[in-house]
């Protein structure tokens, strides 16, 4: 195939042509990214014991096609980027952001470009991790958490080793440590210095907050516990909440059909929401003995859902381009946490308590707005387990981040 080259010495017209060529290449790249994101929930939702290999093979295909686009000598992407970046100030804001994303993608995919064998390593490792993670959930239920964690250690070792190999080349190009390159991949332009500053600011606040929680717990009557609620009743109610959010945001049935948008719902132990703007899978967690956890999961996943849907309202000219995708996992999670936190407020339960009682067919003091609010917001101070206690969540996260940095570097 003939190599299409644009001279680096050309003027603005050459830069514009380079950008437009890149735009076409990365539109194809994004189509495979969308297919990949549609496959991810399928892998997560496969029942225990079902072979993952067919889904994993399709995901490998998408990755290989993306790498082919980036490494094809006929595209000469490095040269196109150099030419386009020279006149980046002449691009509009969306185009400028798009060009930055082109460079980021090339950098973070460079490990696969240098050694395509890493594609198989990546997908096989993650596929095995999903299968083994499901097994550890059963181990936790039957043998306890310590046994489950011991079972996870070899999984984690494989994941970290795989992640290190893939990030080695991007880290070299970025002149950063491997852990910094991994952080940038997940959350663009975020540095560990930013993370450290947050935890440093929280050190004293956490101690004072914990003391305040203990004092408040001692003087506040305990809320009434809720009885078990059948899973099918909970799920029907959670689906009503999801539908209400969609309609409130303008995503009624006709709007979804007009945008050719498909939303699939399911259930898992913890819940998730994944896909791309036009194909989204939302799974909620349902526990007969913990209605409020399921409600929080649903609120959280609705935040993810609405964030993904908003990408369909971006300017038509940039839809299907890298700049029109979610800007890091931190922003994605922030959108979800916004809705989850809204669902913990007293006003939320004042509005929702009558609806909850009617939908679930329940009544009594335990279902009052005040009791639901106190149940949802009262931490369990008797629980000091490192992996489950809210009291040690912040030091737990700080320790995990530092541990991951040391392992990766």
Beta strands, then each sheet from edge to edge (+ up, - down):
strand 1: 262-268
strand 2: 272-276
strand 3: 279-285
sheet 1: 1+ 3+ 2-
end
